[in-house]
Amino acid sequence: MFDASTDQEPLEFTIGGGQIIPAFEQAVIGMNANESKTIQIPAEEAYGPHREEMVLVVERARFPEDITPEVGLQLALRQPDGRTIQVTVTQLSESDVTLDANHPLAGKALTFDIRLVEIV
């Protein structure tokens, strides 16, 4: 289980608002309040495949001295064009740090247990 909203406020979104992955949105369309269903979304329809070209190996010596890399650490990297991308440290060696800019769920099929609480 990656995430759950059972012990917190329900996820609220607007159909067509682009706030959730399209396949999840399509599964909710046509549901009635208090209805439940389980859906499976293949990786291609969720966060896409894991793309190796989005993985970068950087020499530890190039890391700022005030950052201690550890697996799971998330960083924001500024691109040459000024855009910022989120990366996660996925591997460490004595000389290198591996950074992954893929979404953490890229390449994974997802299963959702949905209960539509209310339509507003």
Backbone bond lengths (Angstrom), bond angles and torsions (degrees), N, CA, C in turn:
res aa  C-N    CA-C-N  psi(-1)  N-CA   C-N-CA  omega(-1)  CA-C   N-CA-C  phi
1 M - - - 1.448 - - 1.523 107.65 -
2 F 1.295 116.22 126.16 1.459 122.02 -179.77 1.517 110.93 -93.07
3 D 1.318 117.12 -37.70 1.455 120.58 -177.02 1.522 109.23 -157.29
4 A 1.318 116.14 156.63 1.457 121.83 176.94 1.515 108.63 -152.64
5 S 1.321 115.28 151.29 1.463 119.35 176.80 1.526 110.92 -119.10
6 T 1.326 117.20 15.77 1.461 120.12 -176.33 1.522 113.05 -67.16
7 D 1.319 118.40 -28.83 1.466 121.39 -178.98 1.521 112.32 -103.60
8 Q 1.330 116.87 19.38 1.457 120.65 -178.87 1.524 109.45 -146.55
9 E 1.294 116.21 -175.90 1.459 120.24 179.09 1.528 109.22 -62.11
10 P 1.325 118.14 143.42 1.465 120.62 178.61 1.530 111.14 -62.50
11 L 1.302 115.48 152.97 1.456 121.78 173.62 1.521 107.57 -66.61
12 E 1.317 116.89 126.89 1.460 121.14 178.94 1.517 108.39 -114.99
13 F 1.335 116.11 131.55 1.459 120.27 -179.91 1.517 109.57 -151.47
14 T 1.322 115.74 164.63 1.456 122.70 179.05 1.522 108.70 -107.73
15 I 1.329 117.54 126.96 1.456 121.43 176.63 1.527 108.11 -57.89
16 G 1.325 115.81 129.81 1.463 121.08 -179.81 1.514 113.51 84.94
17 G 1.333 117.53 0.29 1.466 121.33 -177.01 1.515 114.76 -84.21
18 G 1.333 117.62 -6.68 1.460 120.29 179.23 1.523 113.70 71.30
19 Q 1.318 118.10 20.15 1.458 121.79 -176.74 1.524 113.10 -87.89
20 I 1.318 117.40 -19.84 1.454 122.28 -178.51 1.519 109.11 -131.71
21 I 1.322 116.69 166.88 1.463 118.72 -179.97 1.529 109.13 -65.05
22 P 1.332 116.95 140.61 1.469 121.02 -174.47 1.528 114.60 -55.38
23 A 1.324 119.02 -37.87 1.465 120.52 -178.34 1.532 111.16 -65.95
24 F 1.323 117.80 -34.33 1.469 121.32 176.16 1.523 109.18 -66.84
25 E 1.322 115.22 -45.53 1.465 120.09 178.86 1.524 110.99 -58.84
26 Q 1.332 117.56 -44.17 1.466 121.10 179.70 1.524 111.53 -62.14
27 A 1.333 116.81 -34.29 1.464 120.33 -179.95 1.524 111.47 -68.46
28 V 1.314 117.23 -29.52 1.467 121.39 -178.36 1.528 111.22 -80.09
29 I 1.328 116.45 -30.80 1.471 120.03 -179.12 1.524 109.48 -59.63
30 G 1.300 115.99 127.61 1.463 122.00 179.92 1.516 113.67 94.96
31 M 1.335 117.45 -10.53 1.469 119.28 176.82 1.521 109.69 -75.32
32 N 1.328 115.82 154.66 1.456 122.94 176.01 1.523 109.31 -107.15
33 A 1.319 116.53 159.18 1.455 121.12 177.09 1.528 110.00 -55.00
34 N 1.328 115.88 138.97 1.464 125.52 -178.74 1.524 114.16 71.49
35 E 1.314 118.05 7.42 1.459 121.62 175.91 1.522 109.27 -85.11
36 S 1.334 117.03 147.16 1.467 122.77 178.63 1.517 109.48 -127.00
37 K 1.336 114.99 152.52 1.463 120.90 173.67 1.514 108.88 -160.54
38 T 1.314 115.82 159.58 1.460 122.89 174.27 1.514 107.42 -113.51
39 I 1.329 115.89 132.20 1.464 120.16 178.83 1.523 109.22 -126.95
40 Q 1.309 114.83 152.86 1.466 121.21 173.74 1.520 107.57 -120.73
41 I 1.316 115.20 131.24 1.463 121.12 -178.84 1.521 107.95 -119.16
42 P 1.343 117.94 119.23 1.468 119.68 178.20 1.531 110.70 -65.55
43 A 1.314 115.86 154.80 1.469 121.90 -177.31 1.525 112.04 -51.08
44 E 1.320 117.17 -39.37 1.462 121.36 -177.09 1.525 112.13 -62.64
45 E 1.338 116.96 -27.45 1.463 121.76 -179.74 1.527 112.22 -100.11
46 A 1.331 116.22 -0.92 1.467 120.52 179.95 1.534 108.45 -103.83
47 Y 1.322 116.99 -98.90 1.465 120.57 -178.56 1.524 112.16 -108.21
48 G 1.331 116.26 13.51 1.455 121.31 175.87 1.520 112.51 79.77
49 P 1.322 115.38 178.06 1.468 119.73 179.92 1.524 110.78 -73.67
50 H 1.324 115.43 158.63 1.466 120.33 173.27 1.530 106.35 -76.10
51 R 1.322 116.04 121.66 1.476 120.57 -175.47 1.525 109.98 -104.43
52 E 1.340 115.38 117.49 1.467 121.20 -178.20 1.524 112.42 -61.82
53 E 1.332 118.02 -28.24 1.463 120.37 179.79 1.532 112.07 -68.43
54 M 1.327 116.86 -8.45 1.458 120.79 177.57 1.536 111.97 -99.40
55 V 1.330 116.25 11.01 1.460 122.85 177.04 1.528 107.27 -108.51
56 L 1.322 115.50 131.83 1.459 121.93 -175.27 1.524 109.42 -129.59
57 V 1.329 116.27 133.44 1.457 121.26 175.08 1.526 107.22 -103.59
58 V 1.346 115.61 124.89 1.462 122.51 -176.44 1.526 108.79 -120.32
59 E 1.309 116.56 139.58 1.464 120.12 176.16 1.528 109.11 -66.16
60 R 1.319 116.69 137.52 1.468 120.99 178.43 1.524 110.91 -55.87
61 A 1.299 116.92 -34.79 1.468 121.28 -178.11 1.527 111.94 -61.42
62 R 1.322 117.93 -22.39 1.466 121.80 -179.85 1.535 112.62 -85.22
63 F 1.332 117.03 -8.13 1.461 120.79 178.95 1.521 109.99 -75.33
64 P 1.329 117.77 141.95 1.472 119.73 174.70 1.531 110.09 -59.38
65 E 1.314 116.26 144.43 1.463 120.89 -177.28 1.518 113.39 -62.23
66 D 1.342 117.54 -26.44 1.467 120.23 -177.39 1.525 113.52 -84.88
67 I 1.331 117.35 2.36 1.470 120.98 178.47 1.521 108.85 -115.90
68 T 1.327 116.01 122.11 1.455 121.18 175.84 1.522 107.68 -100.24
69 P 1.325 117.96 108.01 1.471 119.01 -177.64 1.520 111.64 -68.28
70 E 1.324 115.18 137.58 1.457 121.96 172.78 1.522 107.68 -146.88
71 V 1.316 116.53 149.94 1.465 121.40 -178.48 1.520 109.12 -57.21
72 G 1.331 116.16 130.86 1.458 122.67 -179.91 1.520 113.10 98.80
73 L 1.327 117.49 -16.78 1.462 120.86 178.67 1.521 109.83 -62.14
74 Q 1.325 116.77 131.16 1.463 121.17 177.94 1.523 108.78 -105.32
75 L 1.317 114.65 136.14 1.461 121.82 -177.76 1.510 109.98 -132.12
76 A 1.312 116.71 157.11 1.460 122.59 173.02 1.523 106.88 -106.91
77 L 1.321 116.96 124.23 1.459 121.91 178.40 1.517 109.81 -109.70
78 R 1.312 115.48 135.31 1.462 120.07 177.50 1.529 108.53 -89.93
79 Q 1.318 115.76 126.48 1.458 122.66 178.54 1.530 109.69 -78.26
80 P 1.333 118.21 161.50 1.469 120.65 177.61 1.536 113.26 -56.99
81 D 1.358 116.33 -27.97 1.471 119.35 -179.82 1.530 112.07 -85.66
82 G 1.347 117.64 3.74 1.457 121.47 178.04 1.515 114.91 96.23
83 R 1.338 117.59 -15.19 1.464 120.20 178.36 1.529 110.05 -70.19
84 T 1.324 115.35 154.00 1.459 121.17 178.26 1.521 108.86 -112.00
85 I 1.338 116.20 136.52 1.471 120.68 175.49 1.527 108.79 -124.08
86 Q 1.321 115.47 148.25 1.458 121.82 176.43 1.518 108.72 -88.19
87 V 1.310 117.06 134.91 1.462 122.41 175.64 1.524 108.61 -131.14
88 T 1.326 114.80 157.14 1.461 121.28 177.66 1.513 108.58 -123.89
89 V 1.332 117.04 135.26 1.457 121.21 174.56 1.520 106.87 -71.92
90 T 1.351 116.24 121.78 1.461 119.85 -176.88 1.523 113.57 -112.45
91 Q 1.344 117.23 -22.21 1.463 120.62 179.51 1.518 109.06 -150.31
92 L 1.332 114.32 151.86 1.460 120.77 176.41 1.518 109.19 -133.37
93 S 1.317 115.52 144.02 1.459 121.32 168.39 1.525 106.21 -132.71
94 E 1.305 117.19 179.55 1.462 119.28 179.71 1.521 111.68 -62.55
95 S 1.331 116.79 -30.36 1.463 119.65 -174.64 1.522 114.80 -111.44
96 D 1.343 117.68 -19.03 1.463 120.16 -172.34 1.525 113.20 -130.44
97 V 1.343 114.28 158.87 1.463 123.28 173.42 1.524 106.74 -126.55
98 T 1.332 117.49 128.39 1.457 121.24 177.94 1.515 108.88 -97.67
99 L 1.347 115.52 126.55 1.459 123.32 -179.39 1.523 108.92 -113.62
100 D 1.322 117.06 136.75 1.458 121.86 -178.57 1.527 109.01 -122.75
101 A 1.336 116.83 121.63 1.462 122.08 179.68 1.528 112.34 -94.84
102 N 1.334 117.97 1.65 1.460 120.82 175.51 1.519 109.78 -68.62
103 H 1.333 116.71 152.72 1.463 120.73 171.40 1.532 106.80 -61.06
104 P 1.323 118.79 143.51 1.471 120.13 -179.50 1.525 114.24 -56.12
105 L 1.330 118.58 -24.54 1.467 120.95 179.78 1.527 112.86 -100.90
106 A 1.328 117.95 8.34 1.464 120.24 177.38 1.527 109.00 -61.50
107 G 1.324 115.44 137.78 1.460 121.09 179.27 1.515 114.22 83.19
108 K 1.322 117.27 3.09 1.461 120.16 -177.41 1.529 111.24 -115.25
109 A 1.327 115.44 135.90 1.461 120.52 171.06 1.525 107.10 -75.72
110 L 1.319 116.78 144.40 1.463 121.26 -176.17 1.516 110.59 -117.23
111 T 1.317 116.27 142.80 1.456 122.91 173.96 1.520 107.52 -119.95
112 F 1.335 116.27 129.45 1.455 122.28 179.53 1.518 109.56 -121.99
113 D 1.321 116.41 133.01 1.458 122.68 167.07 1.521 104.76 -99.31
114 I 1.330 115.74 111.32 1.469 121.22 -174.22 1.524 109.45 -107.53
115 R 1.319 115.07 134.85 1.461 120.58 169.32 1.517 105.64 -128.86
116 L 1.328 116.31 115.24 1.454 121.59 179.27 1.519 107.61 -79.66
117 V 1.318 116.37 112.85 1.458 122.23 -175.17 1.513 110.96 -81.09
118 E 1.347 116.60 -46.04 1.455 119.82 -172.89 1.514 109.39 -158.92
119 I 1.309 115.72 147.93 1.471 122.16 172.90 1.532 106.07 -112.02
120 V 1.324 116.12 121.10 1.461 119.71 -178.65 1.516 110.50 -116.24
